[in-house]
Each structure stands twice: as structure tokens, then as C-alpha cells.
Amino acid sequence: MTPDPAIRSRRSYEHILPPSRLGESHESLLSYAEAVSANRRRHDPDPLTAEFSLVVVLSPNARPHDDDDDRSGDSSRGGRDLSILLGRKLRGFGSGFYGGFGGKLERSRGEHDRPAMGAVRELEEETGIAVPLSVMEDGFVGVLNFTFEDSDVHGAMRVYLFCAFVSMSQQSDDDDTSSHSGDGSNLERYAGQQYARHTLVAVRSSQIRGCDEIEPRWFHRMDSIPLDRMFCDDSLWLTMLINHYAACGDDPPPRLNFDAWFHFHPGGTEANSIMHHFIQIKEAPMRLTLEKRLFHALHINHVHSPSIKEFKENWSMANAVRKYMKDERRMEYVLDVAGGHGALAALFLMLVPACHTAIVIDPAKCTSGKNGVHKAWRKFWTNDDSHSASNHTRATVKELRYRHECLRTGPRKELDWISQKAKGENVTVVACHACQHLTDETLHIASEYGVNVAVMPCCQKDHDGSWKGLTNRLGGSGGTLSIGALIDLLAAGKMMGWDTGSGAGVRYEVKMKLMDESISQQNRMILCKAVTRDSIGVEGRDKKKEFAHKRLTRAYLRAHTVPSEGSPSKSATTKPYCGTEYMSYQTSDWCIRSLLVGVGLGSAFSLLITSHIGRK
């Protein structure tokens, strides 16, 4: 990808728009998306996306005529070999502007599934040029994505861009003569041939006609095309496309493929000004990570829920859980509690080959997010996707399902249903950004059923301030320990308790991990792996208890042995008494020795006094 690939394109065009009208260029889609999100008002709804087709018509042999805007001969074409057919809009949105040919895709004709069909139809209606469907599909360039700051006035647009190369002949429809004077304009010479790796389509000059909506006109000098009377995005992507193909010689350049994103200032055609743009050139196949491919899929489909922050959080948490659980069979079933749009649940379907059922439980019907996740990501977890997220080829039917129900009853009902099909160790319950109460409830329910669980808590509060003094002391000189961190540690400790999960026959191995603070400040994740208690056996449990008891005894002896002459600790090591027996032994032994010493010292002192008095 070339940073700001349109910079080179803006240097040699007479009517190019100034940089101030073309907005800020971004080097990545993430940078662009963050800038646009920062500009959008929080109360703005997610824009609905309308889909269009757009065709750029180029010709290597169209000749200037008196009826063209550009009457310059070949000698003044600046070494450029192409001509471009532009249409002037006669009415409606953009009236008076020049541009390519196209229109809104008609769902009833199946054009949403096959945009080239709409491109063929619109081009013939507006110019009379008939391009075979296969040729149009072969001329696909990329997708242009448009959003507007005044989204309440102008909805988002997705435009499928095609490039059609035509071979022009000056023959009339009634003229049967098939040869000319060698000027390179007869149909037989060019029809069906390749130009810049595109198939040429034979067209007679008399075929080209306009309609009541648009007037077609040839421009033969590319550097003088009326960019000042076109939408400002044309100054970026169209000039780049023309430069790529304009001087095509014996060694044609590779096909140009790119996607582009443009965010416009409010004001429509009157302002005609861009705020932000990003152009991603795809001259060679791009090797993107799954994370970037998923992120691009969201923005190509104009999906705004999950947000950028939510996507990063979900991606980080899903990977943390996956790495900690290690055995992918632990995630055959995933329950996403309070999952809303379901992005976290969907990520498990894509990241964990063994995960075949992901269920989102939320009382709210997040329709826009749910539809957006399905639309943008479904191809990544379906088996027939050539870009599958996993290298595994196992035939697993995967399902993303939503349950709209109370968070107390919904998880229990789903776990009851799953328990009839799988063991608890094959189920993982997750909750990202779960409030304090929801975190406690999720951990409690999971331990009741003996399933794996992972939560990222938030919104912890010290309601009466009783913990403030303790958190200040625990923080030490380095500052206070937040109440959130303390409550999370208590929750993790509770899950580590010996009795937690005992009713379901499991115990929990617990680990806390931190998410990158640049993603979220509330970044502590509590990861709990359910381990069957029977796996260590009764004898093994007794040994663990005995070992723990001995360690406690040794620690107690070290802390409570009373110093005395000789080797005070020797008695403790040679006679390992415990509990009250140890205490009574140590106390009585110390008392006897202390009493004897006291009597001896008292007697000696009395003799000294008596002798002193006698001398006097």
C-alpha cells in the first residue's frame, strides 16, 4: 500500500481541487476510522448504506470532433493515449456536475448480489454502450465508501466501481464498410482485443447517446478534464486511475484495484469538501492478519456496532481466553453474557475451530449490531469461505444464536440445555465489561454448573467508603490500590476457594491477565478453568490437604517459638506438636524453666542482702 497514493495524481491536472478541499489523508483504515468516529456526534444513528454502481469509460482510439469539449489534436495530448467519456448531470443530485455513469442497485433485479448487472444496465441506459456482463465483471476496480458529517441529510453510500475500455469507430450503423484508411479506428482491429489487460468492447460513435438525466461527452486531454465541476473525491481516485492507464505501451501495467473511504463535510454539493480519506491500493494480493480483515469487513459494510474500542476489547479478550484454556474443546459452546451485538461470541467461532455454538444472551435487542456482525463476518466462520479464519478443514457447522432474556434466567436455561449435550468442561461463559453485580452473578452461575468462565469486570464501587482506608494502606508509598482492583482480587480469590464448584464436582484454576491499557483502563480479566475434582482422586485430595496442613504447622512453629537458652527451635523441630497440644507443651515448658530461673535469682539476691546487713 502506498501512503496517500493520490499525491502523485494531483500534480498534472489543470482543474485539480486544492488540498484544502480534499481533506486529511490517512495511512491506514484504522487511523481513518478513528478520525471519523471522533468527528461524529454521539447521538448520531448508524447510517444506513445505499449501494450504487459506477462505470469509468476509457478509450485508446476515440478521436476529437467538433462536438467535443476538447478539440485538441493528438499533438497536444501531452503524450497521453486515452480519452475518457464523462456524463454531465442534467437534473437531480449533483446537477451540472460531470462524472462517470451509474446509479442505485435494484434489489428486485438481484443487483445487490451481483453489482456488475446494475453497472451494465445503467451504462446502457445513460450512454447506449452495451458491455457484456462478463467483461464488466472482469473490469471491477474496487469499492468507494462515502459517509457524511450531516448523516441525517445524506446517508452512507457504497459504490462498486468498474472500468470499461471501448474501441471507437466512426462508422454509422448503415455503413457496411469494415475498413478505413489505417487510422486505427475500425472495429475489427480492436474488438475483443486487450488493452491494459482489459477486454476492449466495440462501439460505434453513433451508438453513444444521452438521456433525460445525463449528457455524455468525450474528453481527449486528460490533464484538462473538468475536475472543478466534479465531486471532489474524483480529484483523488479518478486521477490516480487515469495516471495508471494513460500511457499504456507494449508492456501494460498490472490491473489497478483499490478500495477508498471518504468522509465529507456537511453541505452537499455546495460545500463539496472532504474531511478525511483513505485509499488502499491492491495492485498485489494483500496479506492481512485476521484482525485487520475483520476490521476491514466491518468498515467496508459500514458497521458501527461494535465500535472500534469494542472490537479491540473483544479481540483481546477472545485471544486471552483462547490461550489460557489451551484445549479448544473447552470452548465447543460459548455463552456471551450481556453480549449485545455478539462480536465477542462471533470471534470464538472464528478463532477456535472446535467452537460450533456461540450464544449471545442479552435482554436488549441490538438489531443493528446483530445484523451488522452477521453481514460483515458470517463468511469468516462458514465452511465454504475461501478465506476461513482457521487453517483447519474439519467440517463443523457453526451457529451464532441470540437469546433475549433476563441475565439471571437466560444463562441458566442455556446451560440446562447444553448440559444435555456436553460436559461442563466443554462450555465457556464469557462477559466483557460486566458490572460488579453481573460479574458476581456470572461467576456464581458458572461455578454452580461447573463450566469455564472468563469475565472482564467494570464499574466496581465502594458504596459506603468502608474500604477506603484499607486501599490507601495497601497501596503503600506507590499510591492507593483502587477499589476496582481490590474487588477483582477478592472475586478471583473466591473462585480459587476449595469449596467453589464442589457442588458440580469441579475446582477452578484461576489466572488474572491485563489487557493493554491503551485499549481500556478497566483491563483486568479473571480467567477460570474448571478442573474435575475426580481427576486427582480422593487419595490425591487427602495428600494435598495433609501437605497444606504440614506447611501451616511449620509456619506456625516458626512464628510462635519462644526464645530461650540453648537451641530454642530444636524442640519445635524434634517434637512437631500441633494446635492446642503444641501450645500447652510450649507454654508449660517455658513456665517451668522461667520459674526455676526466678527462684535461683531470688535466693541469690536474698543471700547478698543478708550478708550485707550482717556486716553492718
Residue pairs with C-beta under 8 A, 6 or more apart in sequence:
1 280
1 281
1 286
2 281
3 25
3 27
4 25
4 27
4 279
5 240
5 258
5 279
5 281
6 22
6 25
6 235
6 236
6 237
6 239
6 240
6 277
6 279
7 25
8 240
8 243
9 236
9 239
9 240
9 242
9 243
10 16
10 19
10 22
10 235
10 236
10 239
12 78
12 223
13 222
13 223
13 224
13 225
13 227
13 235
13 239
14 223
14 224
15 224
15 225
15 226
15 227
15 228
15 229
16 227
16 235
16 239
17 227
17 228
17 232
17 235
21 232
21 235
21 272
21 273
21 274
22 232
22 235
22 236
22 274
22 277
23 262
23 263
23 265
23 273
23 274
23 275
23 276
23 277
24 35
24 275
24 276
24 277
25 277
25 278
26 32
26 35
26 276
26 277
26 278
27 278
28 278
29 261
29 278
29 280
29 295
29 296
29 299
30 295
30 308
31 278
32 261
32 263
32 276
32 277
32 278
33 299
33 308
34 308
35 263
35 276
36 147
36 263
36 275
36 276
37 307
37 308
39 149
39 263
39 275
39 276
40 149
40 151
44 151
44 152
45 151
46 302
46 303
46 304
46 305
46 368
46 372
47 147
47 148
47 151
47 155
47 156
47 302
47 304
48 155
48 156
49 155
49 156
49 157
49 158
49 301
49 302
50 104
50 155
50 156
50 157
50 158
51 104
51 105
51 112
51 115
51 157
51 158
51 159
51 160
52 102
52 103
52 104
52 105
52 118
52 157
52 158
52 159
52 160
53 102
53 103
53 105
53 111
53 115
53 116
53 118
53 119
53 122
53 159
53 160
53 162
54 99
54 100
54 101
54 102
54 119
54 144
54 159
54 160
54 161
54 162
55 100
55 101
55 102
55 119
55 122
55 123
55 131
55 136
55 161
55 162
55 163
55 164
56 84
56 100
56 141
56 161
56 162
56 163
56 164
56 238
56 241
57 84
57 85
57 100
57 101
57 123
57 127
57 129
57 164
57 166
58 82
58 83
58 84
58 85
58 163
58 164
58 165
58 166
58 242
58 245
59 82
59 83
59 84
59 85
59 165
59 166
59 167
59 168
59 218
60 81
60 82
60 83
60 165
60 167
60 190
60 195
60 200
60 248
61 167
61 168
61 184
61 185
61 190
62 83
62 85
62 166
62 168
62 218
62 220
63 168
63 170
63 183
63 185
63 220
64 70
64 71
64 72
64 73
64 218
64 220
65 71
65 218
68 217
68 218
68 219
68 220
69 217
69 218
69 219
69 226
70 218
70 219
70 220
70 221
70 224
72 220
72 221
76 221
77 220
77 221
77 222
78 221
78 222
78 223
79 247
80 221
80 222
80 223
80 246
80 247
81 246
81 247
81 248
82 222
82 242
82 245
82 246
82 248
83 218
83 219
83 220
84 218
84 219
84 222
84 225
84 242
85 101
85 127
85 166
85 208
85 216
85 217
85 218
85 219
86 98
86 99
86 100
86 216
86 217
86 219
86 225
86 226
86 230
87 98
87 99
87 100
87 101
87 126
87 127
87 210
87 214
87 215
87 216
87 217
88 96
88 97
88 98
88 214
88 215
88 217
89 95
89 96
89 97
89 98
89 99
89 213
89 214
90 212
90 213
90 214
90 215
91 212
91 213
92 213
93 268
93 269
94 231
94 269
96 229
97 229
97 230
97 231
97 269
98 217
98 225
98 226
98 229
98 230
99 230
99 231
99 234
101 122
101 123
101 126
101 127
101 214
101 216
102 118
102 119
102 122
102 123
102 159
103 118
103 122
103 126
104 118
105 111
105 112
105 115
105 118
105 160
106 118
109 117
109 118
109 121
110 117
111 117
111 118
111 121
114 137
115 160
116 133
116 136
116 137
116 140
116 160
116 162
117 133
118 160
119 131
119 136
119 160
119 162
120 130
120 131
120 132
120 133
120 136
123 129
123 131
123 136
123 164
124 130
124 131
125 211
126 210
126 211
126 213
126 214
126 216
127 208
127 209
127 210
127 216
128 207
128 208
128 209
129 164
129 166
129 201
129 203
129 207
129 208
130 201
131 139
131 164
131 201
132 201
135 164
135 199
135 201
136 162
136 164
138 198
138 199
139 162
139 163
139 164
139 165
139 198
139 199
140 160
140 161
140 162
140 257
141 161
141 162
141 163
141 241
141 256
141 257
141 258
142 161
142 257
142 258
142 259
142 260
142 282
143 158
143 159
143 160
143 161
143 259
143 260
143 300
144 157
144 158
144 159
144 161
144 233
144 237
144 259
144 260
144 262
145 156
145 157
145 158
145 159
145 259
145 260
145 261
145 262
145 299
145 300
145 302
146 156
146 157
146 158
146 159
146 233
146 262
146 263
146 264
147 156
147 157
147 261
147 262
147 263
147 264
147 302
148 154
148 155
148 156
148 263
148 264
148 266
149 263
149 264
149 265
149 266
149 275
150 266
150 267
150 268
153 266
153 268
154 264
154 268
156 302
158 300
158 302
161 237
163 198
163 241
163 245
164 198
164 201
165 195
165 196
165 198
165 199
165 200
165 201
166 200
166 201
166 202
166 203
167 187
167 189
167 190
167 191
167 193
167 200
167 201
167 202
167 203
168 185
168 203
168 204
168 205
169 180
169 185
169 186
169 187
169 202
169 203
169 204
169 205
170 180
170 185
170 204
170 205
171 177
171 186
171 187
171 204
171 205
171 206
172 204
172 206
173 204
173 206
173 207
178 186
178 187
178 188
179 186
179 188
180 186
184 190
187 202
187 204
190 200
190 202
191 200
191 201
191 202
192 199
192 200
192 202
193 199
193 200
194 200
194 252
195 248
195 252
196 245
196 248
196 252
196 253
196 255
197 252
197 254
197 255
198 255
208 216
209 216
210 216
219 225
219 226
222 242
222 246
225 242
227 234
227 235
227 238
227 239
230 238
231 269
231 272
232 272
232 273
232 274
233 260
233 262
233 274
233 277
236 260
236 262
236 274
236 277
236 279
237 258
237 260
237 279
240 256
240 258
240 279
241 256
244 253
244 256
245 253
245 256
254 283
254 284
255 283
256 281
256 283
257 281
257 282
257 283
258 279
258 280
258 281
258 282
259 279
259 280
259 282
259 300
260 277
260 278
260 279
260 280
261 276
261 277
261 278
261 279
261 299
262 274
262 276
262 277
263 274
263 275
263 276
263 277
264 271
264 273
264 274
264 275
265 271
265 273
265 274
265 275
267 273
280 286
288 296
290 350
290 351
290 380
290 389
291 315
293 380
293 387
294 311
294 315
294 347
294 350
294 376
294 377
294 380
295 311
297 303
297 376
297 377
297 380
298 306
298 311
298 372
298 376
298 377
300 376
301 372
301 375
301 376
303 369
303 372
303 373
303 375
303 376
304 368
304 372
305 340
305 341
305 366
305 368
305 369
305 372
306 314
306 341
306 343
306 369
306 373
309 519
309 520
310 341
310 343
311 343
312 519
312 520
313 432
313 433
313 456
313 515
313 519
313 520
314 343
314 344
314 347
314 432
315 347
316 515
316 516
316 519
317 344
317 430
317 432
317 454
317 456
317 515
317 525
318 344
318 347
318 348
318 351
319 351
320 454
320 513
320 515
320 525
320 527
321 331
321 348
321 428
321 430
321 454
321 525
321 527
322 328
322 331
322 348
322 351
322 352
324 454
324 511
324 513
324 527
324 529
325 331
325 428
325 452
325 527
325 529
328 352
328 353
328 354
328 355
329 354
329 425
329 426
330 425
330 426
330 427
330 428
330 452
330 529
331 348
331 352
331 354
331 355
331 426
331 428
331 452
332 354
332 355
332 356
332 357
332 422
332 426
332 427
333 355
333 356
333 357
333 358
333 359
333 418
333 422
333 426
333 427
333 428
334 345
334 348
334 349
334 352
334 355
334 357
334 358
334 359
334 427
334 428
334 429
334 430
335 345
335 359
335 361
335 411
335 414
335 415
335 427
335 428
335 429
335 430
336 342
336 344
336 345
336 358
336 359
336 360
336 361
336 430
336 431
336 432
337 361
337 362
337 407
337 410
337 411
337 429
337 430
337 431
337 434
337 438
337 442
338 361
338 362
338 407
338 431
338 434
338 438
339 345
339 360
339 361
339 362
339 432
340 360
340 362
340 364
340 366
340 369
341 366
341 368
341 369
341 370
341 372
341 373
342 358
342 360
342 366
342 369
342 370
342 373
342 400
342 402
343 369
343 373
344 430
344 432
345 358
345 359
345 360
345 400
345 430
346 358
346 373
346 377
346 381
346 400
348 355
348 358
348 428
348 430
349 355
349 356
349 358
349 381
349 398
349 400
350 377
350 380
350 381
350 389
350 390
351 389
351 390
353 390
353 392
353 394
353 396
354 396
355 398
356 396
356 397
356 398
356 399
357 398
357 399
357 401
358 398
358 399
358 400
358 401
359 401
359 402
359 403
359 414
360 370
360 400
360 401
360 402
360 403
361 403
361 405
361 407
361 410
361 411
361 414
362 402
362 403
362 404
362 407
363 404
363 405
363 406
363 407
363 410
364 404
365 404
370 402
373 400
374 400
379 385
379 387
380 387
380 388
380 389
381 388
381 389
381 398
381 400
382 398
383 395
383 396
383 397
383 398
403 410
403 413
403 414
405 413
407 438
407 441
408 441
411 429
411 442
411 445
412 445
415 427
415 429
415 445
415 449
415 451
418 427
419 449
424 449
424 450
424 451
424 452
424 504
424 506
424 530
425 450
425 451
425 452
425 506
425 530
425 531
425 532
427 449
427 451
427 452
428 451
428 452
428 453
428 454
429 442
429 445
429 446
429 451
429 452
429 453
429 454
430 453
430 454
430 455
431 438
431 439
431 442
431 454
431 455
431 456
432 455
432 456
433 456
433 458
433 520
433 522
434 442
434 455
434 456
434 457
434 458
435 457
435 458
435 459
436 457
436 458
436 459
436 460
436 461
436 487
439 455
439 457
439 491
439 526
440 491
442 453
442 455
443 453
443 455
443 491
443 494
443 495
443 526
443 528
446 452
446 453
446 528
446 530
447 453
447 495
447 500
447 501
447 504
447 506
447 508
448 503
448 504
449 504
450 501
450 503
450 504
450 505
450 506
450 530
451 530
452 528
452 529
452 530
453 495
453 528
453 530
454 525
454 526
454 527
454 528
455 525
455 526
456 515
456 520
456 522
456 523
456 524
456 525
456 526
457 484
457 487
457 488
457 491
457 522
457 524
457 526
458 484
458 522
459 522
460 483
460 484
460 487
460 488
461 483
462 468
462 471
462 483
467 483
467 486
468 483
470 486
471 480
471 481
471 482
471 483
471 486
472 480
472 481
474 480
474 481
474 486
475 481
484 522
484 524
485 524
488 512
488 524
488 526
489 512
491 526
492 510
492 512
492 526
494 500
495 508
495 510
495 526
495 528
496 508
496 510
498 507
500 507
500 508
501 507
501 508
501 530
501 533
502 533
504 530
505 532
505 533
505 534
506 530
506 531
506 532
506 533
507 530
507 531
507 533
508 528
508 529
508 530
508 531
509 528
509 529
509 531
510 526
510 527
510 528
510 529
511 527
511 529
512 524
512 525
512 526
512 527
513 524
513 525
513 527
514 523
514 524
514 525
515 523
515 524
515 525
516 523
517 523
533 541
536 544
553 576
553 578
556 582
557 569
557 572
557 573
557 576
557 582
558 569
558 572
560 583
560 586
561 568
561 569
561 571
561 572
561 586
562 568
562 586
562 590
564 590
564 593
571 586
571 589
572 586
575 585
576 582
577 585
577 586
